[in-house]
Amino acid sequence: MNTRLARLAAVLVLLAACEESLTGTLTIGPVTLDALGDQSQLATQIPGSNTAAVWVSDRPEIASVDANGLVTAVGHGTATLESHQGSHHAVATVVVRPAMQVAMSQVSVSVLGAGQERLSVRLDNAGGRGSYRLEVWGITAPGETTRWLQTAWTAATADLDAVVVHNFATPTTGTTSASHWVVVEYQPHGYDTTNRTCLSLPGAVGTCPSE
C-alpha cells in the first residue's frame, strides 16, 4: 500500500510540474507589421517567471528586438522570436508585409461635358502601407500629351482595395475618353523610391508620359 501511495504521489508531482511548465509558456502571434520601421511591444515578463524576458530573433535582418522587447521591422518576411527564462518559454511570430505594390483595374475616363471628365479606378495594394497619387494625361495631338490631373499624395493602408473617383477639367476640347494615359505613383513607407505604373486606355499610343 505504501508503495502504491508513493507512486501515486510521484505521478501527482509530475503532473503538477507539467501544469506549471504549461502555464509558463507564452505564445504570441502572428504580430503583423505593415512597413519598415513599424514597431510592436512584446511581453516584458513571461507568466510564472520572476525575471524580465530577454527576446532573441532568429532573423534580425527582418525583425530586430531590443532589451525591452520592442520589435522593429527592418526587412520583409517572417521571423521567430523566443525568450527562455529557466523553465519558462515564450515564442512570438512576427510577419513584416512586403513593400507596397499598387495595381489598377476597372479604369475608365468618362466625359461629363462642359470641359469636365471623370476618372474612376480601382486600386488594390498587395503590400504594406505607403502613399499614392493619380495622374491623367490627355492626348492633345499626335505624339503630344498634357497632364490634366495630378492628385495629392494620399496615405494607403496595407489592405487598400477601393474604387477612387476624381473629376478634372480638360483644357482642350474634342478629346474623348478613348485617348488617355492613367498613371498611379506610389511610395512604400520606409523607402525613398517612387514606383510608377501606367495604363493606356484605347486610343493612347506611344510610351507612358512623365514630367
Backbone torsions as a table, in degrees:
resi	resn	phi	psi	omega
1	MET	NA	-43.2	-179.6
2	ASN	-63.7	-36.6	178.6
3	THR	-65.1	-42.2	179.6
4	ARG	-64.9	-41.5	178.8
5	LEU	-64.6	-37.1	179.2
6	ALA	-66.0	-42.0	178.2
7	ARG	-63.9	-42.0	179.6
8	LEU	-63.1	-40.9	178.7
9	ALA	-63.3	-38.7	179.5
10	ALA	-65.2	-39.8	178.1
11	VAL	-64.5	-41.5	179.6
12	LEU	-64.6	-37.7	177.4
13	VAL	-64.9	-41.5	179.4
14	LEU	-64.4	-42.8	178.7
15	LEU	-63.3	-39.2	178.6
16	ALA	-64.9	-38.8	178.3
17	ALA	-65.3	-40.8	178.4
18	CYS	-64.3	-41.4	179.8
19	GLU	-63.1	-40.5	179.1
20	GLU	-64.6	-39.4	179.7
21	SER	-64.9	-39.8	-179.3
22	LEU	-67.3	-41.1	-179.5
23	THR	-68.9	-18.2	177.9
24	GLY	-91.2	4.4	179.6
25	THR	-100.3	128.3	-178.7
26	LEU	-122.3	121.8	177.7
27	THR	-111.1	125.8	-178.4
28	ILE	-122.5	135.9	171.4
29	GLY	129.4	173.9	-1.3
30	PRO	-76.3	141.7	172.0
31	VAL	-92.0	119.8	-176.8
32	THR	-104.0	125.7	176.1
33	LEU	-110.7	130.0	-170.0
34	ASP	-83.5	-18.0	-175.2
35	ALA	-159.7	160.7	176.6
36	LEU	-59.2	137.8	-178.5
37	GLY	92.7	-16.7	177.8
38	ASP	-66.3	151.8	-175.6
39	GLN	-132.6	158.4	176.1
40	SER	-148.0	141.9	-178.2
41	GLN	-97.0	122.5	175.8
42	LEU	-88.7	169.1	179.6
43	ALA	-61.1	136.4	-179.9
44	THR	-88.5	-9.2	178.0
45	GLN	-149.5	135.0	178.8
46	ILE	-82.4	135.7	178.9
47	PRO	-52.9	131.0	180.0
48	GLY	92.5	-13.9	180.0
49	SER	-99.1	144.5	-179.6
50	ASN	-97.9	2.1	-179.1
51	THR	-117.3	159.8	-179.0
52	ALA	-69.1	144.3	178.8
53	ALA	-71.7	137.6	175.5
54	VAL	-116.2	109.0	-174.1
55	TRP	-92.0	143.3	177.2
56	VAL	-131.4	132.1	179.7
57	SER	-96.6	135.1	177.2
58	ASP	-78.9	-14.8	177.7
59	ARG	-138.3	75.7	-178.0
60	PRO	-64.5	-15.0	176.2
61	GLU	-75.8	-10.4	176.0
62	ILE	-107.8	-50.9	180.0
63	ALA	-135.8	113.0	176.5
64	SER	-94.7	158.0	-179.8
65	VAL	-142.0	137.6	-178.5
66	ASP	-96.2	-177.0	-175.3
67	ALA	-65.4	-18.0	-179.5
68	ASN	-98.2	6.4	178.6
69	GLY	82.0	17.1	179.0
70	LEU	-88.2	118.6	-177.1
71	VAL	-94.3	137.8	178.3
72	THR	-127.5	132.8	176.9
73	ALA	-77.7	120.8	179.0
74	VAL	-121.6	-8.7	177.9
75	GLY	-155.2	177.5	-177.9
76	HIS	-103.8	137.1	-180.0
77	GLY	138.8	-156.2	-176.8
78	THR	-125.0	137.2	178.0
79	ALA	-130.5	150.4	175.6
80	THR	-112.5	127.4	179.3
81	LEU	-113.1	135.1	-177.6
82	GLU	-131.1	152.9	175.1
83	SER	-139.1	127.5	177.8
84	HIS	-116.5	120.2	176.0
85	GLN	-125.5	89.8	-175.5
86	GLY	64.9	-124.5	178.5
87	SER	-85.0	-1.7	-178.2
88	HIS	-94.9	141.7	-171.6
89	HIS	-140.1	138.9	176.4
90	ALA	-134.4	141.9	-179.8
91	VAL	-131.8	134.2	177.0
92	ALA	-131.5	132.3	175.0
93	THR	-101.5	126.0	-179.0
94	VAL	-117.6	126.5	178.9
95	VAL	-114.6	122.7	174.6
96	VAL	-104.0	118.3	-176.8
97	ARG	-60.5	154.1	173.4
98	PRO	-65.7	164.6	-178.7
99	ALA	-61.3	150.8	179.3
100	MET	-50.4	134.0	177.3
101	GLN	-144.6	107.8	-173.8
102	VAL	-101.1	131.8	176.1
103	ALA	-117.0	149.0	177.7
104	MET	-108.0	144.9	173.5
105	SER	-152.7	170.0	179.1
106	GLN	50.3	46.7	-176.1
107	VAL	-88.3	133.7	175.1
108	SER	-149.4	147.2	171.4
109	VAL	-125.5	117.9	-175.9
110	SER	-117.6	148.2	-179.8
111	VAL	-85.0	125.0	178.5
112	LEU	-95.3	-19.2	-176.3
113	GLY	98.8	164.1	178.2
114	ALA	54.4	41.6	177.2
115	GLY	69.5	24.2	179.5
116	GLN	-123.1	139.3	173.7
117	GLU	-131.7	167.7	-176.8
118	ARG	-131.6	129.1	173.8
119	LEU	-98.3	132.4	172.7
120	SER	-130.5	126.6	-176.9
121	VAL	-148.7	140.5	175.0
122	ARG	-94.4	126.8	179.7
123	LEU	-110.1	133.3	-179.1
124	ASP	-130.6	117.5	180.0
125	ASN	-96.6	117.5	-178.5
126	ALA	-94.3	5.2	-178.5
127	GLY	-131.4	-151.9	-178.3
128	GLY	-78.6	-172.3	-175.5
129	ARG	-77.5	164.9	-179.8
130	GLY	177.5	-146.6	178.7
131	SER	-144.9	159.3	-177.6
132	TYR	-146.5	163.1	168.5
133	ARG	-147.7	157.9	-176.3
134	LEU	-115.4	150.0	175.5
135	GLU	-134.8	148.7	170.3
136	VAL	-127.6	127.2	177.7
137	TRP	-114.2	129.6	178.4
138	GLY	-98.0	148.3	175.1
139	ILE	-86.1	103.7	-175.6
140	THR	-89.8	-21.4	177.9
141	ALA	-164.2	161.5	179.0
142	PRO	-54.2	120.6	179.1
143	GLY	80.2	3.9	-179.3
144	GLU	-122.7	137.9	178.4
145	THR	-128.8	149.8	176.9
146	THR	-131.1	132.9	179.4
147	ARG	-79.6	120.4	-178.1
148	TRP	-101.3	-21.7	-177.8
149	LEU	-142.3	132.6	167.5
150	GLN	-142.5	112.8	-178.1
151	THR	-79.5	165.9	173.8
152	ALA	-73.3	157.5	175.6
153	TRP	-64.0	133.9	-176.4
154	THR	-124.8	134.1	178.2
155	ALA	-67.0	140.0	179.8
156	ALA	-126.4	132.4	176.8
157	THR	-80.8	169.2	-179.6
158	ALA	-66.7	-24.4	-177.6
159	ASP	-104.8	24.0	-179.7
160	LEU	-58.9	124.3	174.2
161	ASP	-156.4	91.8	-171.3
162	ALA	-151.8	156.1	173.1
163	VAL	-90.7	126.6	-178.3
164	VAL	-112.1	135.2	-177.8
165	VAL	-126.5	133.0	176.3
166	HIS	-137.8	134.0	170.4
167	ASN	-94.0	146.5	-179.8
168	PHE	-150.0	157.2	-179.5
169	ALA	-88.1	145.2	176.3
170	THR	-113.9	110.9	-177.0
171	PRO	-72.0	-16.0	-178.5
172	THR	-111.8	128.9	179.5
173	THR	-84.6	159.5	175.0
174	GLY	89.5	-6.4	178.4
175	THR	-88.0	131.8	-177.0
176	THR	-101.4	170.8	179.9
177	SER	-69.7	-4.6	179.7
178	ALA	-85.9	0.9	-176.6
179	SER	-134.9	78.1	-179.7
180	HIS	-143.7	154.2	164.1
181	TRP	-109.9	132.3	175.0
182	VAL	-113.0	130.0	-173.7
183	VAL	-126.9	138.1	169.2
184	VAL	-120.1	127.0	173.3
185	GLU	-108.5	138.3	-179.7
186	TYR	-143.7	147.2	-177.7
187	GLN	-124.2	110.0	175.3
188	PRO	-64.2	139.4	178.8
189	HIS	-62.4	133.6	-179.4
190	GLY	93.6	-1.6	179.3
191	TYR	-117.7	151.7	176.9
192	ASP	-95.1	-5.1	-175.1
193	THR	-90.5	154.1	174.4
194	THR	-117.5	125.4	178.0
195	ASN	-95.7	148.9	-174.3
196	ARG	-136.9	126.0	177.8
197	THR	-123.4	131.8	-177.3
198	CYS	-115.6	148.5	174.8
199	LEU	-136.7	124.9	179.2
200	SER	-96.8	124.6	173.8
201	LEU	-76.9	157.1	-178.3
202	PRO	-50.8	127.6	179.9
203	GLY	109.3	-21.5	178.1
204	ALA	-84.0	130.1	-177.6
205	VAL	-127.3	167.8	178.4
206	GLY	92.7	-152.6	-178.6
207	THR	-106.3	162.8	-179.6
208	CYS	-61.3	126.8	-178.6
209	PRO	-71.7	156.6	178.0
210	SER	-148.0	-178.8	-178.2
211	GLU	-57.3	NA	NA
